[in-house]
Amino acid sequence: MIGQVTGTIKELDMASVLIDVGGIGYIVYTTPDSISTLRTGKKASLWTHLAVREQSLDLYGFVTKDELHFFELLLSVSGIGPKSALGILSVATIETLRSAIIEEDSSYLTKVSGIGRKTAEKIVLELREKVGAKDSTTGSLKGESEALEALMAMGYSVHEARDALRSVPKEITLQGDRLREALKNLGSVR
């Protein structure tokens, strides 16, 4: 099993990186958040998961061990494969996903990741106890969901709204402040 790769980033695209490790180039599939932290020509280290299939060996990598752990938790849910798990991690932060699971909000999971209702309910059911107990994050999910809906009501696409909210610093916790900051981010894009 390949647990970590460290080398020079040779290429970046929307869903993967090519990392040169001792003269061998590994294609590593990853999230947009991880890709945004990497630079071509710079050294990087990624925590990895090797998915062994009948016809392929695919390497999935993450900047933090927490991302890798959450990816592997998602894989433990029946019906969730590596590409689906990566897709789920690509559209929301781990904290937001964890809050949705803890609060048993499968409707948020379907809004955020585009997965079906039954799969979202299965994720909540199977991971609820594994992701931790309720804590101070429980109020944040409702605010995040409402901010997402408010941005969409203003005419922004789900993708634009989600990206704007993901780029808001974690220290900004009040819903109104998060929405204002997301609007500032969107204002600089349009």
C-alpha positions as CSV (number, residue, x, y, z in Angstrom):
1,M,0.0,0.0,0.0
2,I,1.2,3.5,-0.8
3,G,0.5,5.7,2.3
4,Q,2.2,8.9,1.3
5,V,4.1,10.4,-1.7
6,T,6.6,13.2,-1.5
7,G,8.1,14.7,-4.6
8,T,8.0,17.6,-7.1
9,I,4.7,18.6,-8.7
10,K,5.1,18.3,-12.5
11,E,1.5,19.1,-13.6
12,L,-1.8,20.2,-12.1
13,D,-5.3,19.9,-13.5
14,M,-8.8,20.2,-12.2
15,A,-8.9,16.7,-10.6
16,S,-5.4,15.4,-10.3
17,V,-1.7,16.1,-10.0
18,L,1.3,14.5,-11.5
19,I,4.0,14.2,-8.8
20,D,7.6,13.1,-9.6
21,V,8.9,10.8,-6.9
22,G,12.5,9.8,-7.7
23,G,12.0,9.8,-11.4
24,I,8.6,8.1,-11.4
25,G,5.5,10.2,-12.1
26,Y,2.5,9.3,-10.1
27,I,-1.0,10.6,-11.1
28,V,-2.8,11.4,-7.8
29,Y,-6.5,12.2,-7.9
30,T,-7.4,14.9,-5.3
31,T,-9.8,17.7,-4.4
32,P,-9.8,21.2,-5.7
33,D,-8.9,22.4,-2.2
34,S,-5.8,20.3,-2.2
35,I,-4.9,21.3,-5.7
36,S,-5.2,25.0,-4.8
37,T,-2.4,24.6,-2.2
38,L,0.0,22.9,-4.7
39,R,2.4,24.7,-7.2
40,T,4.0,23.3,-10.3
41,G,7.8,22.8,-9.7
42,K,7.5,22.9,-5.9
43,K,8.0,20.0,-3.6
44,A,4.8,18.5,-2.0
45,S,3.7,15.7,0.2
46,L,0.3,14.0,0.0
47,W,-1.3,11.4,2.2
48,T,-2.6,8.7,-0.1
49,H,-5.1,5.9,-0.5
50,L,-4.5,3.3,-3.2
51,A,-7.7,1.9,-4.8
52,V,-7.1,-1.5,-6.3
53,R,-9.5,-2.5,-9.0
54,E,-9.6,-5.4,-11.4
55,Q,-8.4,-3.2,-14.3
56,S,-6.6,-0.3,-12.5
57,L,-4.6,1.0,-9.6
58,D,-5.8,4.6,-8.7
59,L,-4.0,6.8,-6.2
60,Y,-6.1,9.4,-4.2
61,G,-4.1,12.0,-2.3
62,F,-4.8,14.7,0.3
63,V,-2.8,17.5,1.9
64,T,-3.9,16.6,5.4
65,K,-4.3,13.3,7.2
66,D,-7.8,14.4,8.4
67,E,-9.0,14.6,4.7
68,L,-7.6,11.1,4.1
69,H,-9.3,9.8,7.2
70,F,-12.7,11.3,6.1
71,F,-12.2,10.0,2.6
72,E,-11.7,6.5,4.0
73,L,-14.7,6.9,6.3
74,L,-16.8,7.7,3.2
75,L,-15.4,4.6,1.5
76,S,-16.6,2.4,4.4
77,V,-20.2,3.3,3.4
78,S,-21.6,0.6,1.1
79,G,-22.2,2.1,-2.4
80,I,-19.7,4.9,-2.1
81,G,-16.6,4.4,-4.2
82,P,-13.4,6.4,-4.4
83,K,-14.8,8.8,-7.1
84,S,-18.0,9.4,-5.2
85,A,-16.1,10.0,-2.0
86,L,-13.7,12.4,-3.7
87,G,-16.7,14.2,-5.2
88,I,-18.3,14.6,-1.8
89,L,-15.1,16.0,-0.3
90,S,-14.7,18.3,-3.3
91,V,-17.9,20.3,-2.6
92,A,-17.8,20.9,1.1
93,T,-15.4,21.2,3.9
94,I,-14.9,18.3,6.3
95,E,-16.3,20.3,9.1
96,T,-19.5,21.0,7.2
97,L,-19.9,17.4,6.1
98,R,-19.2,16.3,9.7
99,S,-21.8,18.7,11.0
100,A,-24.4,17.5,8.5
101,I,-23.8,13.9,9.5
102,I,-23.9,14.6,13.3
103,E,-27.1,16.6,12.8
104,E,-28.5,13.8,10.7
105,D,-29.2,16.3,7.9
106,S,-29.3,14.1,4.8
107,S,-31.0,16.8,2.9
108,Y,-27.9,19.0,3.2
109,L,-25.8,16.2,1.9
110,T,-28.0,15.9,-1.2
111,K,-27.9,19.6,-1.8
112,V,-24.1,19.9,-1.4
113,S,-22.8,16.9,-3.1
114,G,-25.5,16.0,-5.7
115,I,-25.9,12.5,-4.3
116,G,-29.3,10.9,-4.0
117,R,-31.5,10.9,-0.9
118,K,-31.1,7.2,-0.1
119,T,-27.3,7.4,-0.4
120,A,-27.2,10.5,1.8
121,E,-29.4,8.8,4.4
122,K,-27.0,5.8,4.3
123,I,-24.0,8.0,4.8
124,V,-25.7,9.6,7.9
125,L,-26.8,6.3,9.3
126,E,-23.4,4.6,8.8
127,L,-21.1,7.4,9.8
128,R,-23.1,9.3,12.5
129,E,-21.3,7.5,15.4
130,K,-17.9,7.5,13.6
131,V,-17.5,11.2,13.0
132,G,-17.9,12.3,16.7
133,A,-20.4,13.6,19.1
134,K,-22.4,16.8,18.9
135,D,-20.5,19.9,19.8
136,S,-20.5,23.7,19.1
137,T,-20.6,23.1,15.4
138,T,-24.2,22.0,15.4
139,G,-25.6,25.5,14.8
140,S,-23.2,26.2,11.9
141,L,-24.7,23.8,9.4
142,K,-28.1,25.5,9.4
143,G,-26.4,28.9,8.9
144,E,-24.2,27.5,6.1
145,S,-27.3,25.9,4.4
146,E,-29.2,29.2,4.7
147,A,-26.3,31.2,3.3
148,L,-26.0,28.8,0.4
149,E,-29.7,29.2,-0.4
150,A,-29.5,33.0,0.0
151,L,-26.7,33.2,-2.6
152,M,-28.6,31.0,-4.9
153,A,-31.7,33.2,-4.5
154,M,-29.5,36.1,-5.6
155,G,-28.8,34.4,-8.9
156,Y,-25.5,32.6,-8.2
157,S,-25.2,29.0,-9.3
158,V,-24.8,26.3,-6.6
159,H,-21.2,25.9,-7.7
160,E,-20.4,29.7,-7.4
161,A,-22.2,29.9,-4.0
162,R,-20.5,26.8,-2.6
163,D,-17.0,28.0,-3.7
164,A,-17.6,31.5,-2.2
165,L,-18.7,30.0,1.1
166,R,-15.7,27.6,1.2
167,S,-13.3,30.5,0.7
168,V,-14.7,32.4,3.8
169,P,-12.2,32.1,6.6
170,K,-13.2,29.6,9.3
171,E,-12.8,32.3,12.0
172,I,-15.9,34.1,10.6
173,T,-18.7,32.1,12.2
174,L,-21.8,34.4,12.3
175,Q,-24.1,33.6,9.4
176,G,-24.5,37.3,8.3
177,D,-20.8,37.8,8.4
178,R,-20.2,34.7,6.4
179,L,-22.7,35.7,3.8
180,R,-21.2,39.2,3.5
181,E,-17.7,37.8,3.1
182,A,-19.0,35.3,0.5
183,L,-20.6,38.2,-1.4
184,K,-17.3,40.1,-1.4
185,N,-15.6,37.0,-2.8
186,L,-18.2,36.7,-5.5
187,G,-18.0,40.5,-6.2
188,S,-14.3,40.1,-7.1
189,V,-15.1,37.2,-9.4
190,R,-17.8,38.8,-11.5
